[in-house]
Amino acid sequence: MENKTPPKLLFITEAIRRDIQLPLKNFKDFEIVHLYLDAPYGDMTKKDLAGCKRVKMDELLDAIVGQKPDIIQGVEPFGSKIGLKLSYISYLAKKKTGAKLVCPVFENRPIKERFNLVQRIVLRFFCPRFFKSCDRIFALNHGAVENIRFYSKRAKVKTGILWGVWGVDTDFFAPKGEKDENLIVYIGRWVSEKGIMYLLEGFRGALNKIPKLKLNLVGQGPLEEAMRCYVRDNVISDAVRFLGFAKSSALPGYFSRASLACYPSVKTRRWEEQVGTVNFQALSCGTPVLTTRGGAIEEYIKDGEGAILVEEKSAKSIEQAIIKFFSDQDLKKKLTARAREYAKKYDIKRGVEQAEKELQEILRED
């Protein structure tokens, strides 16, 4: 019997990343083609980039048409100016190819707060047309649903699928080695919206009660000087290590060694947490997380299920949670035992399987 050629699913990406690309290898029913503009994170090998092609913006439309895709994954119009252009190109590509068009939407800040007047005018003109043309829009959080509905009440919105994020690779993010019973880790950008200064203040307070505590800071960002000044001025340099940027391959080791991972995101006028995949990664490594109730975090992370949730912008709450976690051995053991099991709910294999079922349904639609 002759083998049928699998349908072709074409991804368009502004900036390709290893943790977003590698899960695509789990697609079984589709041929995957990935066109991208840039690979700025330095974490992709030639092997990782198999099936990917870097293109220039002015070449993208012709490249899409030349691939003759069955389904095009476009880019949400809310992410950036480049993202808006890619959104428009995917809209044109659907018209030229007759392919189905799907798109994830992450943006959960209200439109009137996130964008200025000129931006809102542009979005008001384009978004109703774009969302109407989409055969499915994968909304990653409640705020994204509201933003889509703001422009299109009839858009075909699908929730419950972690499109683009996919979840966590529980084989890669797995426990490695022994834990340091007094170690806390933060992994992420060193920026104000990640709540890093609240973490430092909360850690300082907890250190007064539990002098053995240590904090590893993994990442980089514009707040580094302010962070170092705070650590120095408050005489906690012996307990805090600045480890700098780490590639994806090193993250399981950092998570696994720590007893607690902290991710205290805070909401700003133009940004709030859209998923919080770092929390999945920590939990998958068997490390409980201390995180905030900001943004969409509560949609994915549940208090007591390997996690402690506190109010955002509260160093005191972070301090109290750290003290309780390291002082209450029963709580520590319970959260540690539940962490990895909870993360398995978001295994990338399951996420991709859900996506493939939805895509097959889309292909069957007229």
Residue pairs with C-beta under 8 A, 6 or more apart in sequence:
5 31
6 29
6 30
6 31
7 29
7 30
7 31
7 70
7 71
7 359
7 363
8 30
8 31
8 32
8 33
8 67
8 68
8 69
8 70
8 71
9 27
9 30
9 31
9 32
9 33
9 69
9 70
9 71
9 73
9 359
10 33
10 34
10 35
10 64
10 67
10 69
10 71
10 72
10 73
10 99
11 24
11 32
11 33
11 34
11 35
11 36
11 73
12 35
12 36
12 60
12 64
12 72
12 73
12 74
12 75
12 86
12 89
12 90
13 20
13 34
13 35
13 36
13 37
13 75
14 36
14 37
14 38
14 75
14 79
14 80
14 82
14 83
14 86
15 36
15 37
15 38
15 39
15 40
15 41
16 34
16 36
16 38
16 39
16 44
16 49
16 52
17 39
17 41
17 43
17 44
18 41
18 43
18 44
18 48
18 247
18 248
19 169
19 248
19 277
20 164
20 165
20 166
21 34
21 44
21 48
21 49
21 52
22 48
22 169
22 172
23 166
23 167
23 169
23 348
23 351
23 352
24 32
24 34
24 51
24 352
26 166
26 348
26 349
26 352
26 353
27 352
27 355
27 356
28 356
29 356
29 359
29 360
30 71
30 356
30 359
32 51
33 51
33 53
33 67
33 69
34 51
34 52
34 53
35 52
35 53
35 54
35 55
35 60
35 63
35 64
35 67
36 52
36 53
36 54
36 55
37 54
37 55
37 56
37 57
37 60
37 82
37 86
38 54
39 49
39 54
42 247
43 247
43 248
43 249
53 63
55 63
57 82
57 85
57 89
60 86
60 89
61 89
61 92
61 93
61 96
64 72
64 89
64 90
64 93
64 96
64 97
65 93
65 96
65 97
68 97
69 97
69 99
70 99
70 100
70 363
71 99
71 100
71 101
71 102
71 135
71 359
71 362
71 363
72 90
72 93
72 94
72 97
72 99
72 100
72 101
72 102
73 90
73 102
73 103
73 104
74 86
74 87
74 90
74 91
74 94
74 101
74 102
74 103
74 130
74 134
75 83
75 86
75 87
75 90
75 103
76 83
76 87
76 103
76 104
76 105
76 106
76 107
77 83
77 84
77 87
77 88
77 123
77 126
77 127
77 130
78 84
78 105
78 106
78 107
78 114
78 123
78 147
79 106
79 107
84 122
84 123
84 126
87 103
87 126
87 130
88 126
88 130
90 101
90 103
91 101
91 129
91 130
91 133
93 99
93 101
94 100
94 101
94 133
95 133
100 135
100 136
100 362
100 363
101 133
101 134
101 135
102 134
102 135
102 136
102 137
102 138
102 163
102 359
102 362
103 130
103 134
103 136
103 137
103 138
104 137
104 138
104 139
104 140
104 163
104 164
105 137
105 138
105 139
105 140
105 144
105 147
105 148
106 140
106 141
106 144
106 164
106 274
106 275
107 114
107 143
107 144
107 147
107 274
108 140
108 141
108 142
108 143
108 144
108 146
108 147
108 272
108 274
108 295
108 296
109 143
109 269
109 270
109 271
109 272
110 143
110 146
110 147
111 120
111 123
111 147
111 150
112 120
113 269
113 270
114 269
114 270
115 123
123 151
124 151
127 151
127 152
128 151
128 152
131 137
131 148
131 151
131 152
131 155
132 152
132 154
132 155
134 155
134 156
135 156
135 362
135 365
136 156
136 157
136 158
136 358
136 362
137 148
137 155
137 156
137 157
137 158
138 158
138 159
138 161
138 163
138 164
139 145
139 148
139 157
139 158
139 159
140 162
140 163
140 164
140 165
140 274
140 275
140 296
141 274
141 275
141 295
141 296
141 299
142 296
142 299
143 272
143 295
143 296
144 274
145 157
145 159
148 155
148 157
149 155
149 157
158 358
160 354
161 351
161 354
161 355
161 358
162 275
162 346
162 351
163 351
163 355
165 275
165 277
165 351
166 348
166 351
166 352
166 355
167 280
167 346
167 347
167 348
167 350
167 351
168 277
168 280
168 281
168 283
168 284
168 343
168 346
168 347
168 348
169 284
169 347
169 348
170 284
170 340
170 343
170 344
170 347
170 348
172 252
173 251
173 252
173 255
173 280
173 281
173 284
173 285
173 343
174 252
174 256
174 284
174 285
174 286
174 340
175 256
175 285
175 286
175 340
176 252
176 253
176 256
176 257
176 285
177 253
177 256
177 257
178 257
179 256
179 257
179 258
179 259
179 287
180 214
180 257
180 258
180 259
181 259
182 210
182 212
182 213
182 214
182 259
182 326
183 213
183 214
183 215
183 216
183 257
183 258
183 259
183 260
184 203
184 213
184 214
184 215
184 216
184 258
184 259
184 260
184 261
184 262
184 322
185 215
185 216
185 218
185 254
185 255
185 257
185 258
185 260
185 261
185 262
185 282
185 287
186 196
186 199
186 215
186 216
186 217
186 218
186 219
186 261
186 262
186 263
187 218
187 219
187 246
187 251
187 254
187 255
187 261
187 278
187 281
187 282
188 194
188 196
188 218
188 219
188 263
188 278
189 219
189 220
189 221
190 196
190 217
190 219
190 220
190 221
190 222
190 223
190 224
190 227
191 221
191 222
191 223
192 223
192 266
192 268
193 265
193 266
193 267
193 268
193 271
193 272
194 263
194 264
194 265
194 266
195 263
195 264
195 265
195 266
195 292
195 294
195 312
195 313
196 217
196 223
196 227
196 264
197 223
197 226
197 227
197 230
198 264
198 266
198 313
198 314
198 315
198 318
199 215
199 262
199 264
199 315
199 318
200 215
200 227
200 230
200 231
200 240
201 230
201 315
201 318
201 319
202 264
202 315
202 316
202 317
202 318
202 319
202 321
202 322
203 213
203 215
203 236
203 239
203 240
203 318
203 319
203 322
204 234
204 236
204 319
205 315
205 316
205 319
206 213
206 318
206 319
206 322
206 323
206 326
207 213
207 236
207 239
209 323
209 327
210 322
210 323
210 326
210 327
213 239
213 322
213 326
214 239
214 240
214 241
215 239
215 240
215 241
216 241
216 243
216 254
216 258
217 227
217 240
217 241
217 242
217 243
218 243
218 244
218 245
218 246
218 251
218 254
219 244
219 245
219 246
220 244
220 245
224 242
227 242
228 242
231 237
231 240
243 254
246 254
251 281
252 281
252 285
255 261
255 281
255 282
255 285
255 287
256 285
256 286
256 287
258 282
258 287
259 287
259 288
259 326
259 332
259 336
260 287
260 288
260 289
260 290
260 322
260 325
260 326
261 278
261 279
261 282
261 287
261 288
261 289
261 290
262 289
262 290
262 291
262 318
262 322
263 276
263 278
263 279
263 282
263 289
263 290
263 291
263 292
264 290
264 291
264 292
264 310
264 312
264 318
265 272
265 273
265 276
265 291
265 292
265 294
265 295
265 297
265 312
266 292
266 294
266 312
266 313
267 273
267 294
267 295
267 312
272 294
272 295
272 296
273 294
273 295
273 296
273 297
274 295
274 296
275 296
275 300
276 291
276 295
276 296
276 297
276 300
276 301
279 289
279 291
279 297
279 300
279 301
279 307
280 300
280 343
280 346
282 288
282 289
282 339
283 289
283 306
283 307
283 339
283 340
283 342
283 343
284 339
284 340
284 343
284 344
285 339
285 340
286 336
286 339
286 340
287 336
287 339
288 306
288 307
288 308
288 325
288 332
288 335
288 336
288 338
288 339
289 301
289 306
289 307
289 308
289 339
290 307
290 308
290 310
290 318
290 321
290 322
290 325
291 297
291 301
291 307
291 308
291 309
291 310
292 309
292 310
292 311
292 312
293 309
293 310
293 311
293 312
294 312
297 309
298 309
300 346
301 307
301 309
302 309
302 342
303 309
304 335
304 338
305 338
305 342
306 335
306 336
306 338
306 339
306 340
306 341
306 342
306 343
307 335
307 339
307 342
308 321
308 324
308 325
308 335
310 317
310 318
310 320
310 321
311 317
324 331
325 331
325 332
325 335
326 332
